[in-house]
């Protein structure tokens, strides 16, 4: 099939690669404009643009899809289907109506659960044991279109959202190819609105750890906020990022260090072994390395 691909971040790259190496024909790749990144605000291309150019594909970076030029350009390409993976912009109805085989989206959850901006992080934050990816026809609503195919996978007890993100990106790529190859024989299924849930964007408001929560809840928070924005706490009045933890069944007073070998902090229920942490402005390091320069003792408290 002749395809227009729309995507922006690294989550979309595996799908673009699989499409580029398949029998399908990519007419053009739409991605968001280059943006300033980092303290020096270096103008940086999206991951999808870098990937597309490595395959010699035509790249288009409109500021908006709502202007006549974008609509005319897509009409002139005359795609059989538009594939959308984490593009980051809403497609107007004029574009949704262009391809004869519709617009197909790859979404990082088992719809209708976790519609919206952060389905992968939310699954980890909530301590879910099962997730997956969904391909669906796009409509004017937010992730409300008819479902084409799903692919499930278990979430590891210590798996971070960053690790799950990478796995689902590959899973989504495979599912998209399968969807295109079987499109004529797939019967779309309407989503059950009674089971729909929504996610919001992840913000730094979610970072502070409340040690009065259970160890499981905090462990999920640490996993879910990797690699950004990262769970945080305070120790001796200093800001600390908590990067990696393990569940422990020991108990103690919430927030207090109950062991330094390994570094273990009590929660309201059970406790957590802190594997990796980071003092504000310093490098991420193991708790053992951290304690070489910052001696800790049993009874010290995280806040």
Residue pairs with C-beta under 8 A, 6 or more apart in sequence:
1 24
1 25
1 80
1 81
1 101
1 180
2 24
2 25
2 27
2 77
2 78
2 79
2 80
2 81
3 19
3 24
3 25
3 26
3 27
3 79
3 80
3 81
3 82
3 83
3 180
4 26
4 27
4 28
4 29
4 30
4 74
4 77
4 79
4 81
4 82
4 83
4 99
5 15
5 16
5 19
5 26
5 28
5 29
5 30
5 48
5 52
5 82
5 83
5 85
6 29
6 30
6 31
6 82
6 83
6 84
6 85
6 87
6 89
6 91
7 13
7 15
7 16
7 29
7 31
7 48
7 83
7 84
7 85
7 86
7 87
8 31
8 32
8 46
8 47
8 48
8 86
8 87
8 88
9 46
9 47
9 48
9 86
9 88
10 47
10 169
11 85
11 86
11 108
11 165
11 168
11 169
11 172
12 47
12 48
12 85
12 86
12 87
12 106
12 169
13 47
13 48
13 51
13 169
14 169
14 170
14 172
14 173
15 83
15 85
15 106
15 169
15 172
15 173
15 176
16 26
16 29
16 48
16 51
16 52
16 55
16 85
17 51
17 55
17 173
18 173
18 174
18 176
18 177
19 26
19 83
19 176
19 177
20 26
20 55
20 57
22 177
22 180
24 180
26 55
26 57
27 58
27 77
27 79
28 57
28 58
28 59
28 60
28 73
28 77
29 48
29 49
29 52
29 57
29 58
29 59
29 60
30 60
30 61
30 62
30 65
30 87
31 46
31 48
31 49
31 52
31 59
31 60
31 61
31 87
32 46
32 61
32 87
32 88
32 89
33 61
33 62
33 63
34 43
34 44
34 45
34 46
34 49
34 61
35 43
35 44
35 46
36 42
36 43
36 44
37 43
37 44
38 44
49 59
49 61
52 58
52 59
53 59
60 73
62 69
62 70
64 70
64 89
65 71
65 89
65 90
65 91
65 92
65 95
66 92
70 95
71 92
71 94
71 95
71 98
74 82
74 95
74 98
75 98
79 98
79 99
80 99
80 100
80 101
81 99
81 100
81 101
81 102
81 103
81 104
81 180
81 183
82 91
82 95
82 98
82 99
82 102
82 103
82 104
83 103
83 104
83 105
83 106
83 176
83 180
84 91
84 103
84 104
84 105
84 106
84 138
85 105
85 106
85 172
85 176
86 106
91 103
91 138
93 140
95 103
96 102
96 103
96 138
96 139
96 140
101 183
102 137
102 138
103 137
103 138
104 135
104 136
104 137
104 138
104 148
104 176
104 179
104 180
105 135
105 136
105 137
105 138
105 143
105 145
106 133
106 134
106 135
106 172
106 173
106 175
106 176
107 115
107 119
107 133
107 134
107 135
107 136
107 143
107 172
108 114
108 119
108 120
108 131
108 133
108 165
108 168
108 172
109 115
109 119
109 120
109 123
109 131
109 132
109 133
109 134
110 130
110 131
110 132
110 133
110 134
110 150
110 152
111 134
111 136
111 143
111 147
111 150
111 191
112 143
112 144
112 191
112 192
112 193
112 195
112 196
112 197
113 119
113 195
113 196
113 197
114 122
114 123
114 197
114 198
114 199
115 142
115 143
115 144
115 196
115 197
115 198
115 199
116 142
116 143
116 198
116 199
116 200
117 199
117 200
117 201
117 202
118 199
118 200
118 201
118 202
119 131
119 199
120 131
120 161
120 164
120 165
120 168
121 161
121 199
121 202
121 224
121 225
122 199
122 224
123 131
123 155
123 161
123 164
124 155
124 159
124 160
124 161
124 164
124 220
124 223
124 224
125 161
125 206
125 220
125 221
125 223
125 224
125 225
126 220
127 216
127 217
127 220
128 155
129 154
129 155
130 152
130 153
130 154
130 155
131 152
131 153
131 155
131 164
131 168
132 150
132 151
132 152
132 153
132 168
132 171
133 150
133 151
133 168
133 171
133 172
133 175
134 147
134 148
134 149
134 150
134 175
135 147
135 148
135 149
135 150
135 172
135 175
135 176
135 179
136 143
136 145
136 146
136 147
136 148
136 188
136 191
137 145
137 146
137 148
137 188
138 145
139 145
139 146
142 198
144 191
144 196
145 191
146 188
146 189
146 190
146 191
147 188
147 189
147 190
147 191
148 179
148 183
148 186
148 188
149 175
149 178
149 179
149 182
149 186
150 175
151 171
151 172
151 174
151 175
153 167
153 168
153 171
155 164
156 163
157 247
158 223
158 246
159 223
160 223
160 224
160 226
160 227
160 244
161 223
161 224
161 225
161 226
162 226
162 227
163 226
179 186
202 225
202 228
202 229
203 229
204 229
206 221
206 225
206 229
207 225
207 229
207 230
207 231
207 232
208 231
208 232
208 233
209 218
209 221
209 222
209 231
209 232
209 233
209 242
209 302
210 218
211 218
211 233
211 254
211 255
211 265
211 266
211 267
211 268
211 302
211 303
212 254
212 255
212 267
212 268
213 221
213 267
213 268
214 267
214 268
214 269
214 270
215 247
215 248
215 267
215 269
215 270
215 271
215 272
216 247
216 269
216 270
217 267
218 231
218 245
218 267
218 272
219 245
219 246
219 247
219 272
221 231
222 231
222 242
222 243
222 244
222 245
222 272
223 245
225 231
226 243
226 244
230 241
230 242
230 243
230 278
231 241
231 242
232 239
232 240
232 241
232 242
233 240
233 242
233 302
233 303
234 240
234 302
234 303
235 296
235 300
235 301
235 302
235 303
236 300
238 279
238 280
239 279
239 280
240 277
240 278
240 279
240 280
240 302
241 277
241 278
241 280
241 284
242 274
242 276
242 277
243 275
243 276
243 277
243 278
243 284
244 274
244 275
244 276
245 272
245 273
245 274
245 275
246 272
246 273
246 275
247 270
247 272
247 273
248 264
248 270
248 271
248 272
248 273
249 270
249 271
250 258
250 259
250 264
250 266
250 270
250 271
251 258
251 266
251 269
251 270
251 271
252 258
252 266
252 271
253 266
254 266
254 267
254 268
255 265
255 266
255 301
255 302
255 303
256 265
256 266
256 298
256 299
256 300
256 301
256 302
257 263
257 264
257 265
257 266
257 296
257 297
257 298
257 299
257 300
257 301
257 302
258 264
258 265
258 266
258 271
258 298
259 298
260 291
260 296
260 297
260 298
262 273
262 274
262 275
262 287
262 288
263 273
263 274
263 287
263 288
263 290
263 291
263 296
264 271
264 272
264 273
264 274
265 271
265 272
265 274
265 302
274 287
275 286
275 287
276 284
276 285
276 286
276 287
277 284
277 285
277 287
277 290
278 284
278 285
279 290
279 294
